[in-house]
Amino acid sequence: MINLLVRKDQLVKFQFSNLPPDFRLKLPFLVAGFMSFLFSVYLYFVLGEESAGIFVGLWVPSIHSLGTLIIASARDSVPVTEHEKVSS
């Protein structure tokens, strides 16, 4: 039984390491957005908390926008020359 668990952990680790690097960067934001969506559906339809469901549903584009902002700024870090700098 323990050997089976160790093998499953190694399998998950192996599969995650085979993902492309760009997708590995995006994955936490995609998972967080999907979990937020599921939670908003649960609040809205199951618990009947319509306002809370809508509020949590608005987190999805915010989470994806944050991920895009972080990943794009990390990927496109271009050095700025002296001529392009703005002096105050």
Residue pairs with C-beta under 8 A, 6 or more apart in sequence:
16 24
19 27
25 71
25 74
26 67
26 71
28 67
29 63
29 64
29 66
29 67
29 71
30 64
30 67
32 63
33 59
33 60
33 63
33 64
33 67
36 56
36 57
36 59
36 60
36 63
37 57
37 60
39 56
40 53
40 54
40 55
40 56
40 57
40 59
40 60
41 53
41 57
42 53
43 49
43 52
43 53
43 56
44 50
44 52
44 53
44 54
44 57
45 53
47 53
